Amino acid sequence: QAASLLTTAKEEGHLDPTYGMRLLDESEEDMERAISFADDVEIIRQDALAAVEEAEAIAPTVKRPRKAYDMGEREVVLGSLREGEQLFRQAKKRAADIILWWAKAEQAIQEAARALDGKDGAGAKQLRDVLTEAKAHLAREQPKEAHEIAAVIPPQLEADADAIERAERSVEEAQRSVAQSDGLDTSEMEQRLEQASDALASGNASQAIGLADGVVRTLERERAAMDDVLRALKQKKKLKQRYDGREDHERWDAMLAAIVKAADDKVWSHAGMLLEQMTTALDREGHAVEEARELYDFVAGQWAVLRNQCEAAHIKPTDEDRRAVEEAVAAAEEHLSVARLEDALEALGAADGAMERLRRRI
């Protein structure tokens, strides 16, 4: 910039001396500013060089700080002071990372390697991959990232050891539960226990815990279902009394037989499900029968009153409407006795219609 101003002043100053003198003043000011900035850059350069040399003393293999420093010197020689300053600052920053983190990263990697020595299993394999990643960051001259990655390995190993202990306790508890499960079919659960033991042997604690805890939960569910089913079968007569006399008793007998077969096969959860389905259906249909019975009692009571009124009105038993009511009420009672609900309700509807005709006649 100063050289350009001097050239312009030389070419045009003789035509306009005032303008030429102003250009000379500006050129002198620029030169003073450049000289001052060059002094600042020299201080920054020396500071960066000291940091680079210190970093190289700590880690002789590092290259990135020196590379940035050399590029900064080249830019200064070419006159690009601003670019040179930025490169010197970059070199110092890279060197500072090496100075602060390199030894810590190497120590963390060594401690992690010692902690992993002799360790087997899936967890240890994953942590070895993490250690390899930490070494790769250190090779790329990123010691802070390498330290952060390697430092988590020992605590993770401790956590894995705790998980292994929990897994061992879970597997032992599941094995005791299976051994004490008289009356239950444990073949499938024993297979799952073998899988849990294999997972534990390979160091996969979470899978071992999941499988073992699943076995315990299954056993508890099966045992609860067994208790419910056995208690219900001990009272099988009471259960059969709930549908004796029904027209569809064969359907209920088949449901009960399925429950007994599942119990004989020790498939207790399935037997419990069938038992719940049967009792729920009996409750539902029993409630429907009760409601129909209440309706029948109401209609029969109304007919008793209306029958007397028919006698007073000289409507004889041979009357078509009166005979229709008698037949419908009797049919409804017969249908209810064998739980034919739809037929019973249809008959009660017919009785109500005939009774309404009689009321209008009376």
C-alpha positions as CSV (number, residue, x, y, z in Angstrom):
1,Q,0.0,0.0,0.0
2,A,2.8,2.5,0.9
3,A,4.7,1.7,-2.3
4,S,1.6,2.3,-4.4
5,L,1.1,5.7,-2.7
6,L,4.7,6.7,-3.4
7,T,4.3,5.7,-7.0
8,T,1.1,7.7,-7.4
9,A,2.7,10.8,-5.6
10,K,5.7,10.6,-8.0
11,E,3.6,10.5,-11.1
12,E,1.0,13.0,-10.2
13,G,2.5,15.2,-7.5
14,H,4.2,17.6,-9.9
15,L,0.8,18.4,-11.3
16,D,-0.9,18.9,-7.9
17,P,1.8,19.4,-5.2
18,T,-0.8,19.5,-2.4
19,Y,-2.3,16.2,-3.5
20,G,1.2,14.7,-3.9
21,M,2.2,15.8,-0.3
22,R,-0.9,14.2,1.1
23,L,-0.1,11.0,-0.6
24,L,3.4,11.1,0.8
25,D,2.0,11.6,4.3
26,E,-0.3,8.7,3.9
27,S,2.5,6.5,2.6
28,E,4.7,7.4,5.6
29,E,1.8,6.6,7.9
30,D,1.2,3.2,6.3
31,M,4.9,2.4,6.5
32,E,5.0,3.3,10.2
33,R,1.9,1.2,10.8
34,A,3.4,-1.8,8.9
35,I,6.7,-1.5,10.8
36,S,4.8,-1.5,14.1
37,F,2.7,-4.5,13.0
38,A,5.8,-6.3,11.9
39,D,7.2,-5.9,15.4
40,D,4.0,-7.3,16.8
41,V,4.2,-10.2,14.4
42,E,7.8,-10.9,15.4
43,I,6.7,-11.1,19.1
44,I,3.9,-13.5,18.1
45,R,6.3,-15.6,16.0
46,Q,8.8,-16.0,18.8
47,D,6.0,-16.9,21.2
48,A,4.7,-19.5,18.7
49,L,8.2,-20.9,18.1
50,A,8.8,-21.4,21.8
51,A,5.5,-23.3,22.1
52,V,6.3,-25.4,19.0
53,E,9.7,-26.4,20.4
54,E,8.2,-27.2,23.8
55,A,5.6,-29.4,22.1
56,E,8.2,-31.2,20.0
57,A,10.2,-31.8,23.1
58,I,7.2,-33.5,24.7
59,A,6.1,-35.4,21.5
60,P,9.0,-35.5,19.0
61,T,6.7,-37.2,16.4
62,V,4.2,-34.3,16.1
63,K,4.2,-32.3,12.9
64,R,1.1,-30.1,12.8
65,P,2.4,-27.3,15.0
66,R,5.7,-27.0,13.1
67,K,3.8,-27.1,9.8
68,A,1.6,-24.2,10.7
69,Y,4.7,-22.3,12.0
70,D,6.6,-22.8,8.7
71,M,3.7,-21.7,6.7
72,G,3.4,-18.5,8.8
73,E,7.1,-17.7,8.2
74,R,6.6,-18.1,4.5
75,E,3.7,-15.7,4.5
76,V,5.7,-13.1,6.4
77,V,8.6,-13.4,4.0
78,L,6.1,-12.8,1.1
79,G,4.8,-9.7,2.9
80,S,1.4,-11.2,4.1
81,L,1.8,-10.2,7.7
82,R,-1.9,-10.7,8.6
83,E,-1.9,-14.3,7.2
84,G,1.4,-15.0,8.9
85,E,0.1,-13.8,12.2
86,Q,-2.9,-16.1,12.0
87,L,-0.7,-19.1,11.1
88,F,1.6,-18.3,14.1
89,R,-1.4,-18.2,16.4
90,Q,-2.6,-21.5,14.9
91,A,0.8,-23.1,15.5
92,K,0.8,-21.9,19.1
93,K,-2.8,-23.4,19.7
94,R,-1.8,-26.7,18.2
95,A,1.4,-26.7,20.3
96,A,-0.6,-25.8,23.5
97,D,-2.9,-28.8,22.9
98,I,0.1,-31.0,22.7
99,I,1.7,-29.5,25.8
100,L,-1.5,-29.8,27.9
101,W,-2.9,-33.1,26.7
102,W,-0.3,-35.3,25.1
103,A,1.1,-36.8,28.3
104,K,-2.4,-37.1,29.8
105,A,-3.6,-38.9,26.7
106,E,-0.6,-41.3,26.7
107,Q,-1.1,-42.1,30.4
108,A,-4.9,-42.7,29.9
109,I,-4.2,-45.0,27.0
110,Q,-1.6,-47.0,29.0
111,E,-4.0,-47.3,31.9
112,A,-6.8,-48.4,29.7
113,A,-4.6,-51.0,28.0
114,R,-3.5,-52.4,31.4
115,A,-7.1,-52.6,32.6
116,L,-8.1,-54.5,29.4
117,D,-5.2,-56.9,29.6
118,G,-6.6,-60.4,30.0
119,K,-10.2,-59.4,29.8
120,D,-12.6,-61.4,27.6
121,G,-16.1,-61.1,26.5
122,A,-18.3,-58.8,24.3
123,G,-17.9,-55.8,26.6
124,A,-14.1,-56.1,26.6
125,K,-14.1,-56.4,22.8
126,Q,-16.1,-53.2,22.5
127,L,-13.8,-51.4,24.9
128,R,-10.8,-52.5,22.9
129,D,-12.4,-50.9,19.8
130,V,-12.7,-47.7,21.9
131,L,-9.1,-47.9,22.8
132,T,-8.1,-48.3,19.2
133,E,-10.1,-45.2,18.4
134,A,-8.3,-43.3,21.2
135,K,-4.9,-44.3,19.7
136,A,-6.1,-43.1,16.3
137,H,-7.0,-39.7,17.6
138,L,-3.5,-39.5,19.3
139,A,-1.9,-40.5,16.0
140,R,-3.9,-37.6,14.3
141,E,-2.4,-35.3,16.9
142,Q,-5.7,-34.8,18.8
143,P,-4.5,-35.6,22.3
144,K,-7.5,-34.0,24.1
145,E,-10.0,-36.2,22.2
146,A,-7.8,-39.2,22.7
147,H,-7.7,-38.6,26.5
148,E,-11.4,-38.1,26.7
149,I,-12.0,-41.4,24.9
150,A,-9.4,-43.5,26.8
151,A,-10.4,-42.1,30.2
152,V,-13.8,-43.7,30.1
153,I,-12.5,-47.2,29.6
154,P,-11.5,-48.1,33.3
155,P,-14.8,-46.8,34.8
156,Q,-16.7,-48.7,32.1
157,L,-14.8,-51.9,32.9
158,E,-15.7,-51.4,36.6
159,A,-19.4,-51.0,35.6
160,D,-19.2,-54.1,33.4
161,A,-17.7,-56.0,36.4
162,D,-20.6,-54.9,38.5
163,A,-23.0,-56.0,35.8
164,I,-21.4,-59.4,35.5
165,E,-21.9,-59.8,39.3
166,R,-25.5,-58.9,39.0
167,A,-25.9,-61.2,36.0
168,E,-24.4,-64.1,38.1
169,R,-26.8,-63.5,40.9
170,S,-29.7,-63.3,38.5
171,V,-28.8,-66.6,36.8
172,E,-28.3,-68.3,40.2
173,E,-31.7,-67.1,41.4
174,A,-33.3,-68.3,38.2
175,Q,-31.6,-71.7,38.5
176,R,-32.9,-72.0,42.1
177,S,-36.4,-71.1,41.0
178,V,-36.4,-73.7,38.2
179,A,-35.1,-76.3,40.6
180,Q,-38.0,-75.6,43.0
181,S,-40.7,-75.4,40.4
182,D,-42.5,-78.7,41.1
183,G,-45.5,-79.3,38.9
184,L,-44.4,-76.9,36.2
185,D,-43.1,-77.8,32.7
186,T,-39.6,-76.1,32.8
187,S,-38.1,-77.5,29.6
188,E,-38.4,-74.1,27.7
189,M,-37.1,-72.2,30.8
190,E,-34.1,-74.5,31.1
191,Q,-33.2,-73.8,27.5
192,R,-33.4,-70.0,28.2
193,L,-31.2,-70.6,31.3
194,E,-28.6,-72.3,29.1
195,Q,-28.7,-69.2,26.8
196,A,-28.3,-67.0,29.9
197,S,-25.3,-69.0,31.0
198,D,-23.7,-68.8,27.6
199,A,-24.3,-65.0,27.5
200,L,-22.7,-64.7,30.9
201,A,-19.7,-66.8,29.8
202,S,-19.2,-64.5,26.8
203,G,-19.4,-61.4,29.0
204,N,-22.8,-60.2,27.8
205,A,-24.2,-59.3,31.2
206,S,-27.3,-57.4,30.0
207,Q,-28.5,-60.3,27.9
208,A,-27.8,-62.8,30.7
209,I,-29.8,-60.6,33.2
210,G,-32.6,-60.2,30.7
211,L,-32.9,-63.9,30.1
212,A,-32.6,-64.9,33.7
213,D,-35.1,-62.3,34.9
214,G,-37.5,-63.4,32.2
215,V,-37.3,-67.0,33.4
216,V,-38.1,-65.9,37.0
217,R,-41.1,-63.8,35.8
218,T,-42.3,-66.7,33.7
219,L,-42.1,-69.1,36.6
220,E,-44.0,-66.7,38.8
221,R,-46.7,-66.3,36.2
222,E,-46.9,-70.0,35.6
223,R,-47.1,-70.7,39.4
224,A,-49.9,-68.2,39.9
225,A,-51.8,-69.7,37.0
226,M,-51.3,-73.2,38.3
227,D,-52.7,-72.2,41.7
228,D,-55.7,-70.6,40.2
229,V,-56.4,-73.5,37.9
230,L,-55.9,-76.2,40.6
231,R,-58.2,-74.3,42.9
232,A,-60.9,-74.0,40.3
233,L,-60.6,-77.7,39.3
234,K,-61.0,-78.7,43.0
235,Q,-64.4,-77.0,42.8
236,K,-65.2,-78.4,39.4
237,K,-68.7,-79.5,40.6
238,K,-69.6,-75.9,41.5
239,L,-68.3,-74.8,38.1
240,K,-70.5,-77.4,36.3
241,Q,-73.5,-76.4,38.4
242,R,-73.3,-72.9,36.8
243,Y,-74.3,-74.4,33.4
244,D,-76.1,-77.7,34.3
245,G,-79.5,-77.8,32.6
246,R,-78.5,-75.4,29.9
247,E,-79.3,-76.4,26.4
248,D,-75.7,-75.6,25.4
249,H,-74.1,-77.6,28.2
250,E,-72.0,-79.6,25.7
251,R,-70.1,-76.4,24.7
252,W,-69.3,-75.7,28.4
253,D,-68.2,-79.3,28.9
254,A,-65.8,-78.9,26.0
255,M,-64.4,-75.7,27.5
256,L,-63.9,-77.4,30.8
257,A,-62.3,-80.4,29.2
258,A,-59.8,-78.1,27.4
259,I,-58.8,-76.6,30.8
260,V,-58.3,-80.1,32.3
261,K,-56.1,-81.1,29.3
262,A,-54.0,-78.0,29.5
263,A,-53.6,-78.7,33.3
264,D,-52.6,-82.3,32.6
265,D,-50.0,-81.0,30.1
266,K,-48.8,-78.5,32.7
267,V,-49.4,-75.6,30.3
268,W,-50.6,-73.5,33.2
269,S,-50.7,-70.1,31.6
270,H,-52.8,-71.4,28.7
271,A,-55.1,-73.3,31.2
272,G,-55.4,-70.1,33.2
273,M,-56.4,-68.2,30.1
274,L,-59.0,-70.8,29.2
275,L,-60.4,-70.7,32.7
276,E,-60.7,-67.0,32.7
277,Q,-62.4,-67.0,29.3
278,M,-64.9,-69.7,30.6
279,T,-65.7,-67.9,33.9
280,T,-66.0,-64.6,32.2
281,A,-68.5,-66.0,29.6
282,L,-70.4,-67.8,32.4
283,D,-70.6,-64.5,34.4
284,R,-71.8,-62.6,31.3
285,E,-74.4,-65.1,30.3
286,G,-75.5,-65.6,33.9
287,H,-76.1,-61.9,34.2
288,A,-78.1,-61.9,31.0
289,V,-80.2,-64.8,32.3
290,E,-80.9,-62.9,35.5
291,E,-82.0,-59.9,33.6
292,A,-84.3,-62.1,31.4
293,R,-85.6,-63.8,34.5
294,E,-86.5,-60.4,36.1
295,L,-88.3,-59.4,32.9
296,Y,-90.2,-62.7,32.9
297,D,-91.2,-62.2,36.6
298,F,-92.4,-58.7,35.7
299,V,-94.5,-59.9,32.7
300,A,-95.9,-62.9,34.7
301,G,-96.9,-60.5,37.5
302,Q,-98.6,-58.2,35.1
303,W,-100.4,-61.1,33.5
304,A,-101.7,-62.3,36.9
305,V,-103.4,-59.0,37.4
306,L,-104.6,-58.8,33.8
307,R,-106.0,-62.3,34.0
308,N,-108.3,-61.3,36.8
309,Q,-109.4,-58.3,34.8
310,C,-110.2,-60.5,31.8
311,E,-112.4,-62.7,34.0
312,A,-114.3,-59.6,35.2
313,A,-114.6,-58.5,31.6
314,H,-115.9,-61.9,30.6
315,I,-112.9,-62.6,28.3
316,K,-112.8,-66.4,28.5
317,P,-109.6,-68.6,28.5
318,T,-110.6,-69.7,25.0
319,D,-110.1,-66.1,23.7
320,E,-107.4,-65.9,21.1
321,D,-105.5,-63.1,22.8
322,R,-105.7,-64.6,26.2
323,R,-104.6,-68.0,24.9
324,A,-101.7,-66.3,23.1
325,V,-100.5,-64.7,26.4
326,E,-100.7,-68.0,28.3
327,E,-98.8,-69.8,25.6
328,A,-96.1,-67.1,25.3
329,V,-95.5,-66.9,29.1
330,A,-95.3,-70.6,29.3
331,A,-92.9,-70.8,26.4
332,A,-90.7,-68.0,27.9
333,E,-90.5,-70.0,31.2
334,E,-89.5,-73.1,29.3
335,H,-86.8,-71.3,27.3
336,L,-85.4,-69.7,30.4
337,S,-85.1,-73.0,32.2
338,V,-82.5,-74.1,29.5
339,A,-81.0,-70.6,29.0
340,R,-82.4,-70.0,25.5
341,L,-82.3,-66.3,26.0
342,E,-83.2,-65.1,22.5
343,D,-86.2,-67.4,22.3
344,A,-87.3,-66.4,25.8
345,L,-87.1,-62.7,25.0
346,E,-89.0,-63.3,21.8
347,A,-91.8,-65.1,23.7
348,L,-91.9,-62.3,26.3
349,G,-92.3,-59.8,23.5
350,A,-95.2,-61.8,22.1
351,A,-96.8,-62.0,25.5
352,D,-96.5,-58.2,26.0
353,G,-98.1,-57.6,22.6
354,A,-101.1,-59.8,23.3
355,M,-101.5,-58.3,26.8
356,E,-101.6,-54.8,25.3
357,R,-104.4,-55.9,23.0
358,L,-106.3,-57.3,25.9
359,R,-105.9,-54.0,27.8
360,R,-107.4,-52.1,25.0
361,R,-110.4,-54.4,24.9
362,I,-110.9,-54.2,28.6
